[in-house]
């Protein structure tokens, strides 16, 4: 069956899930997904629907292959109920992470478990056509590695190193990514995948991953800081990504630490990215290298991976850069904590691999500079999701849409047609 009905539903998500049956079907599926396993009787109790209405909806879900019957459950008297289980493997989702210097794909099931992973280094910031071609190749490679065809793919989530306006999600910020100014990411991918696509800022999607599967799992308020080529911030407030009026809320890169700092492309001085970004750290290293003739960072174009390895090896220049990074990050986090007061701050990205060399002095700086002791004790942790976290967050963003509109999933297109 053509994917056109699923795609049409995705484009009009807020109005397409209409009618009592569609709403109830969505609600029932979400209950089964959360519980993993429920009986028809328990679904009737939780929803307040009649058993016949629940049975009719369950029949739809069974026909679509989204749930299965798993046998008899415990009885509270009378006939033992047949248990229904959500099929985590009913289809797969591709989560793409387009970074400044890499492209990655995480293929996940409907429980956020990564079933295939591919990662390549390339200059995505300056080569959009090559980066997008690589994205397509990685998705197909992941599918092939699991012996899956494209008809098992439910859609794509895409993380990009740019603010994203949800109204024009395929267009990236030309000031940040000038080479991408004329590129529509959504249109380019949809030419190969006629499927639902969600595109969002990489730090936003890092926050989503942490909230669903990571250090902030189940929490309502969380801040995620991505420390990589640039500096990004994603914020979960009351359980949802906070985007602001135009999708740029939380962009910590251009939070100024002082007007006497280095000039930034945005027109300000002292922006956080000019202290913590990869280019800024290389500039600092260049200015200090003569003081550390035996440094492992002898190359002018060392990577953040080189920096973290050198720091863990005890390299004096790398440790000096790590101390500066902790000081500057701590100053930024003080402002963030006073402004938003999240439950937890999660650090991700390549620079976060400094681990305690970054974490402990950052925490100390925050404790010393916050007015309220309770704010100063806010947990600041390193992400445990590793390099897959952003791609996982991208896949999760699409999963969230599918759970709101399950007719978008492969096998359920007949619901739209009906």
C-alpha positions as CSV (number, residue, x, y, z in Angstrom):
1,X,0.0,0.0,0.0
2,X,1.2,3.5,-0.8
3,X,2.7,5.6,2.0
4,X,0.6,8.6,0.8
5,X,-2.2,8.3,3.4
6,X,0.4,8.2,6.2
7,X,2.2,11.2,4.9
8,X,-1.0,13.2,4.5
9,X,-1.9,12.4,8.1
10,X,1.5,13.5,9.3
11,X,1.3,16.9,7.6
12,X,-2.0,17.6,9.3
13,X,-1.4,15.9,12.7
14,X,-3.5,18.3,14.7
15,X,-6.7,17.8,12.7
16,X,-6.4,14.4,11.1
17,X,-6.9,12.3,14.3
18,X,-10.6,13.0,14.5
19,X,-13.6,11.1,15.6
20,X,-14.2,9.2,18.8
21,X,-12.9,5.9,17.5
22,X,-9.6,7.3,16.4
23,X,-9.1,9.1,19.7
24,X,-10.0,6.0,21.7
25,X,-7.7,3.8,19.5
26,X,-4.8,6.2,20.1
27,X,-5.5,6.2,23.9
28,X,-5.7,2.4,24.1
29,X,-2.5,2.0,22.2
30,X,-0.7,4.5,24.4
31,X,-1.9,2.6,27.5
32,X,-0.6,-0.7,26.2
33,X,2.7,0.9,25.2
34,X,3.2,2.4,28.6
35,X,2.2,-0.8,30.5
36,X,3.8,-3.1,27.9
37,X,1.0,-5.6,28.7
38,X,-2.7,-5.3,29.6
39,X,-5.9,-7.3,29.2
40,X,-9.0,-6.1,27.5
41,X,-10.8,-6.0,30.9
42,X,-8.1,-3.8,32.4
43,X,-8.3,-1.5,29.3
44,X,-12.0,-1.2,29.8
45,X,-11.5,-0.4,33.5
46,X,-8.8,2.3,32.8
47,X,-10.6,3.9,29.9
48,X,-14.2,3.7,31.0
49,X,-15.2,2.2,27.7
50,X,-17.4,-0.8,27.3
51,X,-15.7,-4.1,26.8
52,X,-17.2,-4.4,23.3
53,X,-15.8,-1.0,22.3
54,X,-12.4,-2.0,23.7
55,X,-12.5,-5.4,21.8
56,X,-13.3,-3.6,18.6
57,X,-10.4,-1.2,19.0
58,X,-8.1,-4.1,20.0
59,X,-9.1,-5.9,16.8
60,X,-7.8,-2.9,14.8
61,X,-4.5,-3.0,16.7
62,X,-4.1,-6.7,16.2
63,X,-4.9,-6.4,12.4
64,X,-2.3,-3.6,12.1
65,X,0.3,-5.8,13.9
66,X,0.9,-3.2,16.6
67,X,-0.2,-5.5,19.5
68,X,-0.2,-9.3,20.0
69,X,-1.9,-11.7,22.4
70,X,0.6,-13.3,24.7
71,X,-1.5,-15.8,26.7
72,X,-3.5,-15.8,29.8
73,X,-2.9,-13.5,32.8
74,X,-3.8,-13.9,36.4
75,X,-7.4,-14.3,37.3
76,X,-9.2,-12.3,40.0
77,X,-12.1,-14.7,39.8
78,X,-13.7,-16.3,36.7
79,X,-12.1,-16.7,33.3
80,X,-8.4,-15.9,33.0
81,X,-7.9,-12.7,30.9
82,X,-5.9,-12.8,27.6
83,X,-3.0,-10.4,27.8
84,X,-2.2,-7.9,25.1
85,X,1.4,-6.8,24.5
86,X,2.7,-3.9,22.5
87,X,4.9,-5.0,19.6
88,X,8.1,-3.1,20.0
89,X,9.4,-4.6,16.7
90,X,6.3,-3.7,14.7
91,X,8.4,-1.3,12.7
92,X,11.6,0.7,13.0
93,X,12.6,4.4,13.1
94,X,15.7,6.0,11.7
95,X,17.3,8.7,13.9
96,X,19.8,10.8,12.1
97,X,22.4,13.0,13.7
98,X,23.9,15.6,11.3
99,X,26.8,17.2,13.2
100,X,29.4,19.7,12.1
101,X,32.0,17.0,11.5
102,X,29.9,13.8,11.4
103,X,26.8,12.0,10.3
104,X,25.3,9.2,12.2
105,X,22.2,7.0,12.1
106,X,20.5,5.0,14.9
107,X,17.9,2.5,13.8
108,X,15.5,1.9,16.8
109,X,12.5,-0.2,17.5
110,X,9.4,1.3,19.1
111,X,10.9,1.1,22.6
112,X,13.9,3.3,21.9
113,X,16.3,0.4,21.6
114,X,19.1,0.9,19.0
115,X,19.1,-2.1,16.7
116,X,21.6,-0.8,14.2
117,X,24.2,2.0,14.3
118,X,26.4,3.7,11.7
119,X,28.7,6.7,12.2
120,X,31.0,8.4,9.7
121,X,33.2,11.5,9.9
122,X,32.8,14.2,7.3
123,X,32.7,17.9,7.0
124,X,28.9,18.2,7.1
125,X,29.0,21.9,7.9
126,X,30.5,22.8,4.5
127,X,29.2,19.9,2.4
128,X,25.4,19.7,2.7
129,X,24.9,17.6,-0.5
130,X,27.5,15.0,0.6
131,X,26.1,15.0,4.2
132,X,22.5,14.3,3.0
133,X,23.6,11.6,0.6
134,X,25.5,10.0,3.4
135,X,22.3,10.2,5.6
136,X,20.4,8.3,3.0
137,X,23.1,5.7,2.6
138,X,23.4,5.2,6.4
139,X,19.6,4.6,6.7
140,X,19.7,2.0,3.9
141,X,22.8,0.4,5.4
142,X,21.2,0.1,8.8
143,X,18.0,-1.5,7.3
144,X,20.1,-3.9,5.3
145,X,22.1,-4.9,8.3
146,X,18.9,-6.0,10.0
147,X,17.5,-7.6,6.7
148,X,14.7,-5.0,6.7
149,X,13.1,-3.4,3.7
150,X,12.0,0.3,3.6
151,X,8.3,-0.7,4.1
152,X,9.3,-1.5,7.7
153,X,10.5,2.0,8.2
154,X,8.0,4.3,10.0
155,X,9.8,7.6,9.5
156,X,12.9,9.7,10.2
157,X,13.9,11.9,13.1
158,X,16.7,14.3,12.1
159,X,19.0,16.3,14.5
160,X,20.8,19.3,13.1
161,X,23.3,21.8,14.6
162,X,21.0,24.8,14.1
163,X,17.9,26.3,15.6
164,X,14.8,25.0,13.9
165,X,11.5,26.8,13.4
166,X,8.8,24.0,13.5
167,X,6.9,25.9,10.8
168,X,9.8,25.6,8.3
169,X,11.6,22.7,9.8
170,X,13.7,21.9,6.7
171,X,15.4,25.3,6.7
172,X,18.5,25.8,8.9
173,X,20.0,29.1,10.2
174,X,22.2,30.6,7.4
175,X,24.2,32.6,10.0
176,X,25.3,29.4,11.6
177,X,25.4,27.1,8.6
178,X,25.9,29.4,5.5
179,X,26.6,26.5,3.2
180,X,23.1,25.2,4.0
181,X,21.3,28.4,3.2
182,X,19.6,27.1,0.0
183,X,19.0,23.6,1.3
184,X,15.7,22.3,2.4
185,X,16.6,19.2,4.5
186,X,13.1,17.9,4.7
187,X,12.5,18.1,1.0
188,X,15.8,16.5,0.2
189,X,15.1,13.5,2.5
190,X,11.5,13.2,1.5
191,X,12.6,12.8,-2.2
192,X,14.0,9.4,-1.0
193,X,11.8,8.6,1.9
194,X,8.1,9.4,1.4
195,X,7.5,9.1,5.1
196,X,6.9,11.3,8.2
197,X,10.0,13.3,9.1
198,X,10.7,15.4,12.2
199,X,13.6,17.8,12.2
200,X,14.9,19.6,15.3
201,X,17.9,21.1,16.9
202,X,20.4,18.6,18.1
203,X,20.5,19.8,21.7
204,X,16.7,19.8,21.9
205,X,16.8,16.1,20.8
206,X,19.6,15.4,23.3
207,X,17.2,16.7,26.0
208,X,14.4,14.4,24.6
209,X,16.7,11.4,24.8
210,X,17.7,12.1,28.4
211,X,14.1,12.7,29.4
212,X,12.8,9.4,27.9
213,X,15.7,7.1,28.4
214,X,18.6,8.8,30.2
215,X,19.6,10.7,33.3
216,X,16.4,12.7,33.4
217,X,14.1,9.8,32.7
218,X,10.5,10.7,33.7
219,X,11.4,14.2,34.9
220,X,9.4,17.3,34.0
221,X,12.2,19.9,34.0
222,X,15.7,19.2,32.5
223,X,18.5,21.1,30.8
224,X,20.8,19.4,28.3
225,X,24.0,21.1,27.3
226,X,25.8,19.8,24.2
227,X,29.5,20.6,24.2
228,X,30.9,19.9,20.8
229,X,32.1,21.9,17.8
230,X,29.7,24.5,19.1
231,X,27.6,24.8,22.3
232,X,23.9,23.9,22.4
233,X,21.2,23.9,24.9
234,X,17.9,21.9,25.0
235,X,15.4,22.5,27.8
236,X,12.5,20.3,28.9
237,X,9.9,22.4,30.9
238,X,6.8,20.7,32.2
239,X,7.7,17.6,30.2
240,X,7.9,19.3,26.8
241,X,10.7,20.9,24.8
242,X,10.7,24.7,25.4
243,X,11.2,26.4,22.0
244,X,10.2,30.0,22.6
245,X,8.3,32.0,20.0
246,X,10.5,31.1,17.0
247,X,12.3,27.8,17.9
248,X,15.5,29.3,19.2
249,X,15.0,29.3,23.0
250,X,17.9,27.9,25.0
251,X,20.6,28.7,22.5
252,X,23.5,29.0,25.0
253,X,26.2,29.5,22.3
254,X,25.6,33.2,22.3
255,X,25.2,33.8,26.0
256,X,27.8,36.4,26.7
257,X,30.2,35.9,29.6
258,X,31.5,39.5,29.4
259,X,31.9,42.4,27.0
260,X,35.7,42.1,27.2
261,X,35.7,38.6,25.7
262,X,36.6,37.6,22.2
263,X,34.4,38.9,19.3
264,X,31.7,36.6,17.9
265,X,30.1,36.2,14.5
266,X,26.8,37.3,16.1
267,X,28.1,40.7,16.8
268,X,28.6,40.3,20.6
269,X,31.7,39.7,22.5
270,X,32.5,36.9,25.0
271,X,29.8,34.5,23.8
272,X,30.0,31.0,25.4
273,X,30.9,29.4,22.0
274,X,34.0,31.7,21.8
275,X,35.1,30.2,25.1
276,X,34.0,26.5,24.9
277,X,33.6,25.8,21.1
278,X,36.2,23.6,19.4
279,X,37.7,26.6,17.4
280,X,38.0,28.7,20.6
281,X,39.8,25.9,22.4
282,X,42.2,25.5,19.5
283,X,42.9,29.2,19.6
284,X,43.6,29.1,23.3
285,X,45.9,26.1,22.8
286,X,47.8,27.9,20.0
287,X,48.4,30.9,22.3
288,X,49.7,28.7,25.1
289,X,51.6,25.9,23.2
290,X,55.0,27.5,23.8
291,X,54.5,27.1,27.5
292,X,54.0,23.3,27.1
293,X,56.6,22.1,24.5
294,X,56.0,18.4,25.4
295,X,52.2,18.6,24.9
296,X,50.3,15.9,23.1
297,X,48.3,18.7,21.4
298,X,51.1,19.7,19.1
299,X,48.8,19.9,16.0
300,X,47.1,23.2,15.4
301,X,43.9,21.4,14.2
302,X,43.5,18.8,17.0
303,X,40.0,17.4,17.6
304,X,38.0,17.5,20.8
305,X,38.6,13.7,21.0
306,X,42.4,14.5,20.9
307,X,41.9,17.0,23.7
308,X,39.9,14.6,26.0
309,X,42.4,11.8,25.4
310,X,45.3,14.1,26.2
311,X,43.7,15.5,29.4
312,X,43.0,11.9,30.7
313,X,46.7,11.2,29.9
314,X,47.7,14.1,32.2
315,X,48.8,16.4,29.4
316,X,49.4,19.8,31.1
317,X,48.1,22.0,28.2
318,X,45.0,19.8,27.9
319,X,44.4,20.0,31.6
320,X,44.8,23.8,31.5
321,X,42.1,24.0,28.7
322,X,39.8,21.7,30.8
323,X,40.1,23.9,33.8
324,X,39.2,27.0,31.7
325,X,36.3,25.1,30.2
326,X,35.0,24.2,33.6
327,X,35.2,27.8,34.8
328,X,33.4,29.1,31.7
329,X,30.8,26.4,31.7
330,X,30.2,27.0,35.4
331,X,29.6,30.7,34.8
332,X,27.0,29.9,32.1
333,X,25.3,27.3,34.3
334,X,24.9,29.7,37.1
335,X,22.8,32.0,34.9
336,X,20.9,29.1,33.5
337,X,20.1,27.6,36.9
338,X,19.0,31.0,38.3
339,X,16.8,31.6,35.2
340,X,15.1,28.2,34.7
341,X,15.8,26.2,37.9
342,X,15.8,22.7,36.2
343,X,15.7,19.5,38.2
344,X,18.9,18.3,36.6
345,X,21.5,19.4,34.1
346,X,22.9,16.8,31.7
347,X,26.2,17.4,29.8
348,X,26.7,15.7,26.4
349,X,28.9,16.0,23.4
350,X,32.5,15.3,22.8
351,X,33.9,17.7,25.4
352,X,31.7,16.0,28.1
353,X,34.0,13.0,27.7
354,X,36.4,14.9,30.0
355,X,34.3,13.4,32.7
356,X,35.2,14.4,36.2
357,X,38.0,16.7,34.9
358,X,35.2,18.9,33.7
359,X,32.4,17.9,36.0
360,X,33.9,18.4,39.5
361,X,35.3,22.0,39.0
362,X,32.1,23.0,37.2
363,X,30.0,21.8,40.1
364,X,32.3,23.6,42.5
365,X,32.0,26.9,40.5
366,X,28.2,26.6,40.5
367,X,28.0,26.0,44.3
368,X,30.2,29.0,44.9
369,X,28.2,31.4,42.7
370,X,24.5,30.6,43.2
371,X,22.5,32.7,45.6
372,X,20.2,29.9,46.8
373,X,21.9,26.7,48.2
374,X,19.2,24.5,46.8
375,X,20.0,25.8,43.3
376,X,23.7,25.3,43.8
377,X,23.0,21.6,44.6
378,X,21.2,20.9,41.3
379,X,22.6,17.6,40.0
380,X,25.0,18.2,37.1
381,X,25.8,14.9,35.4
382,X,27.5,13.5,32.2
383,X,25.1,11.8,29.8
384,X,25.2,8.0,29.9
385,X,23.8,7.7,26.4
386,X,27.2,8.3,24.7
387,X,27.6,9.3,21.1
388,X,24.3,7.7,20.2
389,X,22.3,10.0,22.4
390,X,21.4,12.7,19.8
391,X,20.4,10.2,17.1
392,X,18.4,8.3,19.7
393,X,16.7,11.6,20.6
394,X,15.9,12.2,16.9
395,X,14.3,8.7,16.7
396,X,12.4,9.3,19.9
397,X,10.9,12.6,18.6
398,X,9.4,10.6,15.7
399,X,8.3,7.9,18.1
400,X,6.4,10.5,20.2
401,X,4.5,11.6,17.0
402,X,3.7,8.0,16.1
403,X,2.2,7.3,19.6
404,X,0.0,10.4,19.2
405,X,-1.1,9.3,15.7
406,X,-0.6,5.6,15.3
407,X,-2.3,5.5,11.9
408,X,1.1,6.8,10.6
409,X,2.7,3.4,11.4
410,X,3.2,0.8,8.7
411,X,0.3,-1.6,8.7
412,X,-2.2,1.1,10.0
413,X,-2.7,3.1,6.8
414,X,-6.2,1.6,6.4
415,X,-7.3,3.7,9.4
416,X,-6.6,6.9,7.5
417,X,-8.3,5.6,4.3
418,X,-11.4,4.7,6.4
